[in-house]
């Protein structure tokens, strides 16, 4: 069994992104003395959701992608789904950064996340039922 290089690269990018978003939330929490919640600040809530939404989606996707890559089937799809997911998560995070909110980056990010996730899961089902 070979090391899943594509999944490792995707996980590395998403991991760095996750910690950058976490630092953005933690910095505000520290400055404002907020342990929980957003203090009624809509901009801070966007930062919390940027971080939380990535956390909610990335771990499952990485597991699915690793299984698909380890299957050895469809290596091109592994790269496509991995790249799409990373692009989608960056689009979503940029959209929730405030000044970019008028661009369609959030729906692009959400749709890309769904297509990459469902596509990867669907391929796993297909391979396992072949």
C-alpha positions in Angstrom: 0.0 0.0 0.0 1.4 3.3 -1.0 1.4 6.5 1.0 -1.6 8.7 -0.1 0.4 11.7 -1.3 -2.5 13.6 -2.8 -4.6 13.3 0.4 -1.6 14.3 2.5 -1.1 17.4 0.4 -4.8 18.3 0.7 -4.8 17.6 4.4 -1.6 19.8 4.8 -3.2 22.7 3.1 -6.5 22.4 5.0 -4.6 21.9 8.3 -2.7 25.2 7.8 -5.9 26.9 6.7 -7.7 25.6 9.8 -5.1 26.9 12.2 -4.9 30.3 10.5 -8.7 30.6 10.8 -8.5 29.4 14.5 -5.9 32.1 15.2 -8.2 34.8 13.7 -10.9 33.7 16.1 -8.6 33.3 19.1 -7.0 36.7 18.6 -10.4 38.4 18.8 -11.4 36.3 21.8 -8.3 37.3 23.6 -8.6 41.0 22.8 -12.3 41.1 23.9 -12.1 38.7 26.8 -14.8 36.5 25.2 -14.6 32.8 26.2 -17.9 31.9 24.4 -20.2 33.4 21.8 -19.6 36.3 19.5 -20.4 39.2 21.8 -23.1 40.4 19.4 -20.5 41.2 16.8 -21.6 40.1 13.3 -18.0 40.4 11.9 -16.7 38.2 14.7 -19.5 35.7 14.1 -18.4 35.4 10.4 -14.9 34.6 11.6 -16.2 32.0 14.0 -18.3 30.4 11.2 -15.3 30.5 8.7 -13.4 28.4 11.2 -16.2 26.2 12.3 -17.5 25.4 8.8 -14.1 24.2 7.7 -13.8 22.1 10.8 -17.2 20.6 10.2 -16.4 19.6 6.6 -12.6 18.9 6.3 -12.1 15.9 8.5 -14.8 13.8 6.8 -13.6 14.8 3.4 -10.0 13.9 4.2 -11.0 10.5 5.4 -13.1 9.9 2.3 -10.4 11.1 0.0 -7.8 8.9 1.7 -9.9 5.9 1.3 -10.5 6.6 -2.4 -6.7 7.2 -2.9 -5.8 4.1 -1.0 -8.1 2.1 -3.2 -5.7 2.8 -6.1 -8.7 3.4 -8.4 -9.2 6.7 -10.3 -6.1 8.7 -9.2 -7.2 11.5 -11.5 -10.5 11.8 -9.7 -8.6 11.9 -6.3 -6.7 15.0 -7.6 -9.8 16.6 -9.0 -11.9 16.1 -5.9 -9.0 17.2 -3.6 -8.3 20.3 -5.7 -12.0 21.2 -5.9 -12.5 20.8 -2.1 -9.5 23.1 -1.4 -10.7 25.7 -3.9 -14.2 25.5 -2.5 -13.0 26.0 1.1 -10.8 29.0 0.2 -13.8 30.5 -1.7 -16.0 30.0 1.3 -13.5 31.5 3.7 -12.8 34.5 1.5 -16.6 35.1 1.2 -17.0 35.2 4.9 -14.1 37.6 5.3 -16.5 40.6 4.8 -15.3 42.7 1.9 -15.8 39.9 -0.6 -19.4 39.1 0.5 -21.0 40.7 -2.6 -19.2 38.1 -4.9 -20.7 34.7 -5.4 -17.8 33.0 -3.5 -19.9 31.6 -0.7 -22.3 29.6 -2.9 -19.4 28.5 -5.1 -17.6 27.3 -2.0 -20.7 25.5 -0.7 -21.4 23.9 -4.0 -17.8 22.9 -4.6 -17.7 21.3 -1.1 -20.8 19.3 -1.8 -19.7 18.2 -5.3 -16.3 17.1 -4.0 -17.7 15.3 -0.9 -20.6 13.6 -2.6 -18.4 12.7 -5.6 -15.7 11.2 -3.4 -18.3 9.3 -1.3 -20.1 8.1 -4.4 -16.9 6.8 -6.0 -16.2 4.9 -2.7 -19.7 3.3 -2.9 -19.2 2.5 -6.6 -15.8 0.8 -5.9 -17.0 -1.1 -3.0 -20.0 -2.5 -4.9 -18.2 -3.3 -8.1 
